[in-house]
Amino acid sequence: MSYDQIILIDKPAGITSFGVVARVRRKLSEQARKRIKVGHTGTLDPFATGLMVILTGKKTKDALVYSKSDKVYEATIKLGATSTTGDPEGIISSNSGRLVPDKSQIEQTLNSFVGEITQIPPIYSAIKVDGERAYKLARKGRTPKIPERKVTIYSLELLSYSYPELKIRTHVSSGTYIRSLAEDIGRKLGTGAYTTELRRTKIGKYDIKDALPLAEYINI
């Protein structure tokens, strides 16, 4: 059996990307009776689900190639409130009393983000600032200064809308943070917003439909 593999995993909510890698490494290392090198090609937040491309053995050398691939996400965004982390795990503040945007306003706002945009990643992210992960600095009460970056939103589709929730599907360049996109959408609408659900469905040519749920893979 070759331990130089590309493994497609459907990550469940409630586990870190490192946790997924650790479980795959444990399974393969037990099979091989030696430690197998395992890595991934793009972090998913603990609350998020969906596609992770796991590389093992010699395949880990190609991690950068896959991490630079375009990605497709589906997300549920809640308007009328904000979160300190941009997701359900932060401190939620309600912006009650704001005007409720209609569907045409939502669509117009989404369309305004299609193309190359400037984005500031969340402070609760795995980006390194002065050699330390931004989220670790944030948890210490510091506010890491993260430089803005240019990313590309290739498409941004409204799947459904019933205030305060809208569901979107978006095809984006590598390095795009959907939590930041959601916050920017809420800011432009004047309502505030944060991401309540996030699912990655594609990384480059790889699709979630070809992935195994983590629990199923571990029990093979």
Contacts in CASP RR format, 6 or more apart in sequence:
PFRMAT RR
TARGET T0000
AUTHOR 0000-0000-0000
METHOD contacts of the structure
MODEL  1
MSYDQIILIDKPAGITSFGVVARVRRKLSEQARKRIKVGHTGTLDPFATG
LMVILTGKKTKDALVYSKSDKVYEATIKLGATSTTGDPEGIISSNSGRLV
PDKSQIEQTLNSFVGEITQIPPIYSAIKVDGERAYKLARKGRTPKIPERK
VTIYSLELLSYSYPELKIRTHVSSGTYIRSLAEDIGRKLGTGAYTTELRR
TKIGKYDIKDALPLAEYINI
1 31 0 8 1.000
1 32 0 8 1.000
3 28 0 8 1.000
3 32 0 8 1.000
3 36 0 8 1.000
3 56 0 8 1.000
3 57 0 8 1.000
4 56 0 8 1.000
4 57 0 8 1.000
4 58 0 8 1.000
4 59 0 8 1.000
5 54 0 8 1.000
5 55 0 8 1.000
5 56 0 8 1.000
5 57 0 8 1.000
5 59 0 8 1.000
6 53 0 8 1.000
6 54 0 8 1.000
6 55 0 8 1.000
6 59 0 8 1.000
7 24 0 8 1.000
7 53 0 8 1.000
7 54 0 8 1.000
7 55 0 8 1.000
7 56 0 8 1.000
7 212 0 8 1.000
7 217 0 8 1.000
8 51 0 8 1.000
8 52 0 8 1.000
8 53 0 8 1.000
8 54 0 8 1.000
8 206 0 8 1.000
8 208 0 8 1.000
8 210 0 8 1.000
8 211 0 8 1.000
8 212 0 8 1.000
9 20 0 8 1.000
9 24 0 8 1.000
9 51 0 8 1.000
9 52 0 8 1.000
9 54 0 8 1.000
9 211 0 8 1.000
9 212 0 8 1.000
9 213 0 8 1.000
9 214 0 8 1.000
9 217 0 8 1.000
10 49 0 8 1.000
10 50 0 8 1.000
10 51 0 8 1.000
10 52 0 8 1.000
10 208 0 8 1.000
10 211 0 8 1.000
10 212 0 8 1.000
10 213 0 8 1.000
10 214 0 8 1.000
11 17 0 8 1.000
11 20 0 8 1.000
11 44 0 8 1.000
11 48 0 8 1.000
11 49 0 8 1.000
11 50 0 8 1.000
11 51 0 8 1.000
11 52 0 8 1.000
11 214 0 8 1.000
12 49 0 8 1.000
12 213 0 8 1.000
12 214 0 8 1.000
12 215 0 8 1.000
13 46 0 8 1.000
13 47 0 8 1.000
13 48 0 8 1.000
13 49 0 8 1.000
14 46 0 8 1.000
14 47 0 8 1.000
15 46 0 8 1.000
15 214 0 8 1.000
16 46 0 8 1.000
17 40 0 8 1.000
17 42 0 8 1.000
17 43 0 8 1.000
17 44 0 8 1.000
17 52 0 8 1.000
20 40 0 8 1.000
20 52 0 8 1.000
20 54 0 8 1.000
20 214 0 8 1.000
21 38 0 8 1.000
21 39 0 8 1.000
21 40 0 8 1.000
21 54 0 8 1.000
23 214 0 8 1.000
23 218 0 8 1.000
24 38 0 8 1.000
24 54 0 8 1.000
24 56 0 8 1.000
24 217 0 8 1.000
24 218 0 8 1.000
25 35 0 8 1.000
25 36 0 8 1.000
25 38 0 8 1.000
27 217 0 8 1.000
27 218 0 8 1.000
28 36 0 8 1.000
28 38 0 8 1.000
28 56 0 8 1.000
29 35 0 8 1.000
29 36 0 8 1.000
36 56 0 8 1.000
36 57 0 8 1.000
37 56 0 8 1.000
37 57 0 8 1.000
37 60 0 8 1.000
38 54 0 8 1.000
38 55 0 8 1.000
38 56 0 8 1.000
38 57 0 8 1.000
38 60 0 8 1.000
39 54 0 8 1.000
39 55 0 8 1.000
39 56 0 8 1.000
39 60 0 8 1.000
39 63 0 8 1.000
40 52 0 8 1.000
40 53 0 8 1.000
40 54 0 8 1.000
40 55 0 8 1.000
40 63 0 8 1.000
41 52 0 8 1.000
41 53 0 8 1.000
41 54 0 8 1.000
41 55 0 8 1.000
41 63 0 8 1.000
41 66 0 8 1.000
41 67 0 8 1.000
41 69 0 8 1.000
41 203 0 8 1.000
42 52 0 8 1.000
42 53 0 8 1.000
42 66 0 8 1.000
42 67 0 8 1.000
42 203 0 8 1.000
43 126 0 8 1.000
44 50 0 8 1.000
44 52 0 8 1.000
44 198 0 8 1.000
44 200 0 8 1.000
45 87 0 8 1.000
45 179 0 8 1.000
45 198 0 8 1.000
46 89 0 8 1.000
47 87 0 8 1.000
47 88 0 8 1.000
47 89 0 8 1.000
47 197 0 8 1.000
47 198 0 8 1.000
48 198 0 8 1.000
48 199 0 8 1.000
48 200 0 8 1.000
49 198 0 8 1.000
49 199 0 8 1.000
49 200 0 8 1.000
50 199 0 8 1.000
50 200 0 8 1.000
50 201 0 8 1.000
50 208 0 8 1.000
50 211 0 8 1.000
51 200 0 8 1.000
51 201 0 8 1.000
51 202 0 8 1.000
51 203 0 8 1.000
51 206 0 8 1.000
51 207 0 8 1.000
51 208 0 8 1.000
51 211 0 8 1.000
52 200 0 8 1.000
52 211 0 8 1.000
53 66 0 8 1.000
53 203 0 8 1.000
53 206 0 8 1.000
55 62 0 8 1.000
55 63 0 8 1.000
55 66 0 8 1.000
66 203 0 8 1.000
66 204 0 8 1.000
67 174 0 8 1.000
68 174 0 8 1.000
69 174 0 8 1.000
69 203 0 8 1.000
69 204 0 8 1.000
69 205 0 8 1.000
70 154 0 8 1.000
70 171 0 8 1.000
70 172 0 8 1.000
70 173 0 8 1.000
70 174 0 8 1.000
70 202 0 8 1.000
70 203 0 8 1.000
70 204 0 8 1.000
71 171 0 8 1.000
71 172 0 8 1.000
71 174 0 8 1.000
71 176 0 8 1.000
71 200 0 8 1.000
71 202 0 8 1.000
71 203 0 8 1.000
71 204 0 8 1.000
72 169 0 8 1.000
72 170 0 8 1.000
72 171 0 8 1.000
72 172 0 8 1.000
72 200 0 8 1.000
72 201 0 8 1.000
72 202 0 8 1.000
73 169 0 8 1.000
73 170 0 8 1.000
73 172 0 8 1.000
73 178 0 8 1.000
73 198 0 8 1.000
73 199 0 8 1.000
73 200 0 8 1.000
73 201 0 8 1.000
74 159 0 8 1.000
74 167 0 8 1.000
74 168 0 8 1.000
74 169 0 8 1.000
74 198 0 8 1.000
74 199 0 8 1.000
74 201 0 8 1.000
75 167 0 8 1.000
75 168 0 8 1.000
75 170 0 8 1.000
75 178 0 8 1.000
75 182 0 8 1.000
75 195 0 8 1.000
75 197 0 8 1.000
75 198 0 8 1.000
75 199 0 8 1.000
76 165 0 8 1.000
76 166 0 8 1.000
76 167 0 8 1.000
76 195 0 8 1.000
76 196 0 8 1.000
76 197 0 8 1.000
76 198 0 8 1.000
77 165 0 8 1.000
77 166 0 8 1.000
77 167 0 8 1.000
77 168 0 8 1.000
77 182 0 8 1.000
77 185 0 8 1.000
77 186 0 8 1.000
77 193 0 8 1.000
77 194 0 8 1.000
77 195 0 8 1.000
77 196 0 8 1.000
78 164 0 8 1.000
78 165 0 8 1.000
78 193 0 8 1.000
78 194 0 8 1.000
78 195 0 8 1.000
78 196 0 8 1.000
79 101 0 8 1.000
79 163 0 8 1.000
79 164 0 8 1.000
79 165 0 8 1.000
79 166 0 8 1.000
79 186 0 8 1.000
79 189 0 8 1.000
79 191 0 8 1.000
79 192 0 8 1.000
79 193 0 8 1.000
80 94 0 8 1.000
80 95 0 8 1.000
80 96 0 8 1.000
80 98 0 8 1.000
80 164 0 8 1.000
80 186 0 8 1.000
80 191 0 8 1.000
80 192 0 8 1.000
80 193 0 8 1.000
81 92 0 8 1.000
81 93 0 8 1.000
81 94 0 8 1.000
81 95 0 8 1.000
81 164 0 8 1.000
81 192 0 8 1.000
81 193 0 8 1.000
81 194 0 8 1.000
82 92 0 8 1.000
82 93 0 8 1.000
82 95 0 8 1.000
82 183 0 8 1.000
82 192 0 8 1.000
82 193 0 8 1.000
82 194 0 8 1.000
83 89 0 8 1.000
83 90 0 8 1.000
83 91 0 8 1.000
83 92 0 8 1.000
83 93 0 8 1.000
83 194 0 8 1.000
84 90 0 8 1.000
84 91 0 8 1.000
84 124 0 8 1.000
85 122 0 8 1.000
85 124 0 8 1.000
85 179 0 8 1.000
86 122 0 8 1.000
86 124 0 8 1.000
86 179 0 8 1.000
86 182 0 8 1.000
86 183 0 8 1.000
86 194 0 8 1.000
86 195 0 8 1.000
87 179 0 8 1.000
87 194 0 8 1.000
87 195 0 8 1.000
87 196 0 8 1.000
87 198 0 8 1.000
88 194 0 8 1.000
88 196 0 8 1.000
90 124 0 8 1.000
92 194 0 8 1.000
95 191 0 8 1.000
95 192 0 8 1.000
98 190 0 8 1.000
98 191 0 8 1.000
98 192 0 8 1.000
99 190 0 8 1.000
99 191 0 8 1.000
100 163 0 8 1.000
100 191 0 8 1.000
101 109 0 8 1.000
101 163 0 8 1.000
101 189 0 8 1.000
101 191 0 8 1.000
103 158 0 8 1.000
103 161 0 8 1.000
105 189 0 8 1.000
106 158 0 8 1.000
106 161 0 8 1.000
106 166 0 8 1.000
106 189 0 8 1.000
107 158 0 8 1.000
109 185 0 8 1.000
109 186 0 8 1.000
109 188 0 8 1.000
109 189 0 8 1.000
110 156 0 8 1.000
110 157 0 8 1.000
110 158 0 8 1.000
110 168 0 8 1.000
110 185 0 8 1.000
111 156 0 8 1.000
112 188 0 8 1.000
113 153 0 8 1.000
113 156 0 8 1.000
113 181 0 8 1.000
113 184 0 8 1.000
113 185 0 8 1.000
114 153 0 8 1.000
114 154 0 8 1.000
114 155 0 8 1.000
114 156 0 8 1.000
115 152 0 8 1.000
115 153 0 8 1.000
115 154 0 8 1.000
116 150 0 8 1.000
116 151 0 8 1.000
116 152 0 8 1.000
117 150 0 8 1.000
117 151 0 8 1.000
117 152 0 8 1.000
117 153 0 8 1.000
117 184 0 8 1.000
118 148 0 8 1.000
118 149 0 8 1.000
118 150 0 8 1.000
119 148 0 8 1.000
119 149 0 8 1.000
119 150 0 8 1.000
119 151 0 8 1.000
119 176 0 8 1.000
119 177 0 8 1.000
119 180 0 8 1.000
119 181 0 8 1.000
119 184 0 8 1.000
120 146 0 8 1.000
120 147 0 8 1.000
120 148 0 8 1.000
120 149 0 8 1.000
120 180 0 8 1.000
121 127 0 8 1.000
121 134 0 8 1.000
121 146 0 8 1.000
121 149 0 8 1.000
121 175 0 8 1.000
121 177 0 8 1.000
121 180 0 8 1.000
122 134 0 8 1.000
122 146 0 8 1.000
122 177 0 8 1.000
122 179 0 8 1.000
122 180 0 8 1.000
123 134 0 8 1.000
123 135 0 8 1.000
123 137 0 8 1.000
123 138 0 8 1.000
123 143 0 8 1.000
123 144 0 8 1.000
123 146 0 8 1.000
124 134 0 8 1.000
124 135 0 8 1.000
124 138 0 8 1.000
125 133 0 8 1.000
125 134 0 8 1.000
125 135 0 8 1.000
125 146 0 8 1.000
125 177 0 8 1.000
126 133 0 8 1.000
126 134 0 8 1.000
126 135 0 8 1.000
127 133 0 8 1.000
127 134 0 8 1.000
127 146 0 8 1.000
128 134 0 8 1.000
129 137 0 8 1.000
129 144 0 8 1.000
129 145 0 8 1.000
129 146 0 8 1.000
130 144 0 8 1.000
134 144 0 8 1.000
134 146 0 8 1.000
137 143 0 8 1.000
137 144 0 8 1.000
138 144 0 8 1.000
149 175 0 8 1.000
151 172 0 8 1.000
151 173 0 8 1.000
151 175 0 8 1.000
151 176 0 8 1.000
152 172 0 8 1.000
152 173 0 8 1.000
152 176 0 8 1.000
153 170 0 8 1.000
153 171 0 8 1.000
153 172 0 8 1.000
153 173 0 8 1.000
153 176 0 8 1.000
153 181 0 8 1.000
154 171 0 8 1.000
154 172 0 8 1.000
154 173 0 8 1.000
155 169 0 8 1.000
155 170 0 8 1.000
155 171 0 8 1.000
156 168 0 8 1.000
156 169 0 8 1.000
156 170 0 8 1.000
157 168 0 8 1.000
157 169 0 8 1.000
157 170 0 8 1.000
158 166 0 8 1.000
158 167 0 8 1.000
158 168 0 8 1.000
159 167 0 8 1.000
159 168 0 8 1.000
159 169 0 8 1.000
160 166 0 8 1.000
160 167 0 8 1.000
161 167 0 8 1.000
164 191 0 8 1.000
165 196 0 8 1.000
169 201 0 8 1.000
170 178 0 8 1.000
170 181 0 8 1.000
171 202 0 8 1.000
172 178 0 8 1.000
172 181 0 8 1.000
178 195 0 8 1.000
178 198 0 8 1.000
179 194 0 8 1.000
179 195 0 8 1.000
179 198 0 8 1.000
182 193 0 8 1.000
182 194 0 8 1.000
182 195 0 8 1.000
183 192 0 8 1.000
183 193 0 8 1.000
183 194 0 8 1.000
185 193 0 8 1.000
186 192 0 8 1.000
186 193 0 8 1.000
187 193 0 8 1.000
199 208 0 8 1.000
200 208 0 8 1.000
201 207 0 8 1.000
201 208 0 8 1.000
202 208 0 8 1.000
212 220 0 8 1.000
END
